[in-house]
């Protein structure tokens, strides 16, 4: 009897293992059948076993896949058992991102939207909601709008220069990445949220702390994000938000409070939030007085708009939706900008000849533009572009 029971258990366990193996490998012939080169996956994990066990970042995992396909224009890989395509050829990438953009609009469908209101942003939305929001938001990033925000950025830069000058006078040793992070916090806080954060003097501000919570998540959040990359249905079961409740409440409350204050007191600022207020009240942003060749990213908006004609009612720009766009402005701009600037400063420090050449270019351009940092002056900094 015991022998029969043991045999039944072994057979059942074997059947379960075989079923799971077949289930998780059933798609592994997807790219081979289509004649597409691919990186050989592992059962369950696909090509992300190191990422799942937190041995590498997602960026490192994608870079590894990219390098393995270096002899091909494109290739396949697997997120768990889900086949994905990665592009390597610049012309194909340009074709998809520009000419045929209207046919390749969706990222992975977001599972966070119903859990976290801040996930209702342009990165996470798909389908018709994405189309409508994209059409509304694209005109907020014209060269004219960027030119409008430049004085705000210059003001934050002057605070940075003052801080560095005072620190140099006192012979302080600085952790430059923290300094640059405070600077980018001030820029994004002012341009996106319409707030004077002043992180240079108050590095422990609530805005800074909440931002750190987003960019330095808990181990549980990191683990869930790793799993969700491969096994997306897990999020439906766990229902763990993209950000913690206090972060969600802070950013939502801050934007809603700022919106209410501006509307009641007729306050107008040259920032991203003001453009969102225009979208909410008018349905569109004011057009630039002068068009620019720098606005080529607008060329495919007509295609997105025309494909949206005849569909259901317009997208309502609620306060929550506006807050989500401000949040993704922070999410996309903070760490990327501070890391780029920090690495650039390091390279300039260890390459004084390049630093000197760059300094001479900046001095010449400033003389040419009357000693003022203007949008046109920045366009003249060709060597600066190469350095960055």
N, C-alpha and C positions, 0 to 999 in steps of 0.2 A: 504493500500500500504506500509506504513511504517512498519507495523507488518510483512508483507511478506518479506520485505528487511532485517529486523532485524533477522527474522528466517533463511533467506538464509545465512546471515553472521555467525550466530551461528552454523548452520549445516556445513558450509565450514570450520570454525575454528575447529570444532569438528573432521571433517574428516582429516584435516591436522595433528591435535594432535594425532589421532589414527594411522595415517600412519607413523608419526615419531616414535611413541612408538613401533609399530610393526617392523619398520626398524631397530631401535637401539637395539631391544631385540630378533630379529629373530635368532641370533646365541647363545642365552643364554642356549639352551638345548644341545649344542654341546658336552660338557664333560659328562653331565648326560646320554646321549644316549650311550656313550662309556664306561660307568661304571667307569669313572675316578673321584675321589674326587676333589671338586673345592670350591673356595671361592665365596659365593653368590655375584653377581655384582649388581650395580645400573644402571638403564637405562641411556644411553648417556655416563656416566662416567666410567662404568665398575667398577674396584676396585681402581680407582685413583681419587676419588672426592676430597680428601684432598690435593693431589698434584696439581690438576688443579687449585684450589683456593689458592695455594701457602701457605698452612698451614703446609705442611711437604715437605721434600725433596724426590726425587725419591728413594734414598737409603732407607729411612725410610718406604716408601710405600711398597717396595719390602720385607723389613724385616718383616713388619706386615703380609704380605701374607705368607711368609715363616713360621712364627711362628704359624699361624692358621692351617697349614698343618703338624704340628710336629708329628702327629701320622701316617703319610703316607710316603712312599718312594718317591712319586712324587704327583703332583696335578695340577689342572688347575686354571687359573685366566683370567681376561679379561682386555685388554687395549681398553677402549671404548667398541665397540662391537666385537673386534677381540679376539678370543680365543688364549691363550698362555699356555705353559707348563713350570712348574718349577720343578727342580729336588732337592731331599734332600738326597738321598742315595749315599754315597761316591763311592760304586762299580759301580752303574749305571753311575755316573758322569765320572768315570775313563773309563768306556766302551766307552762312547760317545766321550770324549776328547782325548783318546789315540787309542784304538783298532779300533773303528769305526769312527775315526775322519774324514776320507775322505767322509763320507756320511752326515756329519753335519758341513758344512763349512761356510754357509752364516749367517751373522747377518741380521738385518732388512735392506732391500735395501735402499741405501743412496739416499736422494733427494737433497743433498747439492752439489754434484759433479759438476753439470753444473752451479751452482751459485757461488761456491767458489773453486778455484783450490786447496786450501789446504785440501779439503775433499777427494782428490784422494789418500788416504792412506790405509794402510792395514786393519784398523778398519772399514772403510766405504765401500770399494769395495766388490763386490760379483762375483760369477760365475767364468768364465775363467780368467778374469783379476785378480781376487783375487788369484786364483791358481798360476798363473805365477809369480805374485809379491811375494807371500808367499815362493815359492820355491827359489827365488832369495835372499830374505832377511833372511831366517832362518839361513844360514851359517854365517851371520854377528853377531850372538849372541852365538857363541860357547864359551867355557871357555877360549880358546886361545885368542879370540878377546877381551874378558873381561880382561884377564891378560895384554894384550897389552895396554889397556886404563888405567890401574891402576896407573901408575906414574902420569898421568894427574890428577886423582882424589886425589892422595896423595898431589900433589902440592896445590890444592884448599884447602885441609884439613889443610895444614901448614899455609895458609893465615888465615883460621878460628882460629887456635890456637893463632896466633900472635895477631889477633884482640881481642880475649877474654883475653889474657894476659895483653894487654895495657888497656883494659876496667877495668880489676880487679885492676890494679895498680892505676887507677884514681878513684876507688870506684864508677864506673858508674852502675846504675840500667838499665838492658837491658830487652827489650821485646824479649824473646828468639826465638819466632816463626819468627819474622822479621829477626833475625840474621841467623837462619837456612834457611829461604827462600832465603836470599842472597847467602848462601853457595850452595844450590841446583841450584840456577841460574848460579853460576860460573861453577859448575860441568857440567850441561847440556849445557851451552853455549860453553864450551870448548870441551866436548866429542861429542856433536851432531852437533854443528855449526862451530867448529874450531876457536872460538873467545875467547880472554881474556877479559871477561866482568868486572872483578874486582869489583863486587858488594859490597864487604866488605868495600871498601874505597869510592865507588860511588854508593850508594843504589838507586839513582835516575837516573840511566843510562837509555837510550832509550830502551834497550832490556828488562830491568826490568819493565818499564812502559807499554810496549806493552804486556808483559806477564801478567801483572795485568789486562789489558783490556780483555784478553781472559778469565781469571779466575774470574773476577768480572764484568760480563756482565751487560748491561743496563736492566731496568725493562721490556722493550719491548722484548728484546732477551730472557729473562727468561720466560716471558709469552708465547712466541711463542714456545720455547723448551718444555714447559709444554704441550701445545696443540698438538704439533707434536708427542709427545709420544703416544697420544691417537688418534688424528685425523691427520694422516700423509698427506692426500691430501691437507690440509690447506696450507702447504708450497708451493705447486705448484701454488696456487693462490697468496700468499703473496710474494714469492720469496725473502725472507729475508735470507741473507747469514749466515753461521755458525759463522763467525767472521766479524768485521767491515772492511771496505775497507782499511783503513789506516793500520790495523794490517796485513791484507792479503798482501798488497803491501810491508810492512816492511819486513816480513819474506821471501817472494819471492825474493825481491831485495837483501836482505842480503845473502841468499844462492847463488843466481846467481852471485853476485859480488865475493864471496869467491871462487866459482868454477872457475870463469874466472881468478882470480889472481893466484890460484894454478896451473892451466893448463899453463898459460903464463910463470910463473916463476919457474916451475918444483918443486913446494913446496910439500913436503910429510909430513903428520902428522899421529900419531897413534890415530885416532879417527873415529867415526862413519861416518862422512862425507867422509873420505878417502876411506872407504869401499864402500860407494855408488859411488864414482868416479870410483873405480875398476869395479863395476857392469856396469856402463855406458860405460866404455872404453873396457872392456874385456868380458862382459856378465856374469861374475862370480867373486867371491872374491877368493883370494889366500887361499889355504888350510892350516890348521894348521900343524905344523911340528909334533906335538904329539897329538894323540886323547885322550879324557878323558871320564870317566864314567859320568861326569857332563853334557855330551852332549846327554843325552837320548832323549831330545826333538827333535832330528834329525831323530829318528827312523821312524816316519810316513811321512817324506818328500818323500821317494821313492814311497809311495802309491799316493801321490798328483801328483808327476811327471809322473808316469805311466798313470794316468787317464787323463793327459794333452797331451799325445802323439797323433799325427795325427791331432791336431787342427790347427787353423789358425796361422799366423806369430807370432814370439816372441814378448813379450812386450817390447816396446821401453822405455828405461830409460831416459826420458827427464829431463831437469833441473827443470821443474815444478814438476814432479813426485818425484824427489829427495828432493825438498824443502818440499813437503807434508810429506815425511817420517821423515825428521828432525823435522817438526812441531809436528807430533804426538808423537815423542820421548819426546819433551818438554811437551806436553799436558798430556801424561801418567805418566811422571816421576816427574814433579815439585811438584804439590800439594800433591801427595801421599807420596813422600819421605819426604818433609818438615813436613807434619803432623805427620808421623810416628816417625821421629826423635824428634820432639817437645814433643809429648806425652811420648816417652821413657825417655827423659831427666826429665820430670816432675815426672814420677814414680820413677826414680832413686833418685831424690831430696827428695821425701817423704818416701823413703825406703833406708836409709843409709846403712843398713846391706847388702842389695843386691848390692848397689853401691860399697861397699868395696870388696865384693866377686868378682864382675866383674873386678874391678881395679886390684886385685891380679892376676886374670887369664890373663889379658892383659899384665901385667908386666912379668909374667912367659913365655908367648908366645913370647914376644919381645926378652927376653934373649935367648930363644931357637933358634931364627932366626936372631941373631946378631944385635938386636936393629933396624931392618928394617921391615917396613910394606910391606909384599909381599903377593902375591896371596895365597901362601901356608900357610903363617901365619894366614891369615883370615880364611882359612879352619879349622884351629886348635882352633878357638874361639867358642867352643861348647856352653859354658854358655852364650856367647853373642847372639848366635842364639836363645836360649831360652828366653832371656830378650827381644829381639826385637820382 
